[in-house]
Amino acid sequence: MAKFLLLLRDNPGDFNSLSPAEIQRIIGEYRAWAEGLRARNQLHNSNKLMDDAGKIVRHNGSGVVLKDGPYTETKEVIGGYFLIEAADYAAAVAIAGTCPHVRPGASGTIEVRQIQEM
């Protein structure tokens, strides 16, 4: 079995119009989905990331520089991740397709990336 990282991308502003009860319902859907993966020994780890763009660290030729966010031109951020186990990409994509992040009416996307163990 291989490990895959599911990167959940969304626009945090999409949640501004939701009531606290709607947000709690959606969080419950994610928790139930994660518990199902955990019960099948397919979930290794998961976390929600802060609703900010984060920081970028890179070398500019003369030294290390820091800048805000990976996506200054867009409002989309990586909102969280799930580290799962699956037989192959097809199985990992099938698992990702059941995530509440891509439920009907949701605007989020999931990037599926296989982990290369080092």
Buried (B, 14 or more C-beta within 10 A) or exposed (E): EBBBBBBBBBBBEEBEEEEEEEEEEBEEBBEEBBEEBEEEEBBBEBEEEEEEBEEEEEEEEEEEEEEEEEBEEEEBBBBBBBBBBBEEEEBBBEBBEEBBBBEEEEEBEBEBEEEEEE
